[in-house]
Amino acid sequence: MDSLLGSLTQHAAEILLVLVLVVTILTIVLLRLAIQQGRHHTRWRELLQKSDGESLENLLLGQLRDRVKLEQQIAEMDARLQKLEAALPVSKRHLGLVRYDAFEDVGGSQSFALAIYDDRGNGAVLNSIIGRAECRVYCKPLVNLRSERDLSQEEQRAIREAKASGPRSILSE
């Protein structure tokens, strides 16, 4: 142990110089860290506090409330959409119109046959026959695209047109 103390006493100046150098380096590192921490603290304070005094926490809570409202609105719209989609098969959205001249002496294709029915083929065929002195309108019910009453060629053509054109939908427009 005496030899160690003797060695330390002999090299005390060098050891002191090394310790001063280490303390100086540690002081410089500590100052740099303090400066960086101050910059981060300033940034964090700016982030948490806007110029008008509103905090980040209040902003996040507002965003959360808005998100919850939007999710509720989306759920309500989804429910409404499901109701509309359920109603589509029975909505009268197949349309076919045929204009024609019912009589030779009346031109301009004033008469018409209009077929209107749902996806199941249930609906009606309207036929308006225009003459010089009178106008007659007939309505024949359709069940599965068939009628109990005889259909004219124009009415049958209107049904075929409605079938060929497909269903009208406001959702696709």
Secondary structure, DSSP 8 states (H G I E B T S, - for coil): -HHHHHHHHHTHHHHHHHHHHHHHHHHHHHHHHHHHHHHHHHHHHHHHB-TTS-BHHHHHHHHHHHHHHHHHHHHHHHHHHHHHHHHGGGS--EEEEEEE-SSTT--S--EEEEEEE-TTS-EEEEEEEE-SS-EEEEEEEEBTTB-SS---HHHHHHHHHHHHH----SS--
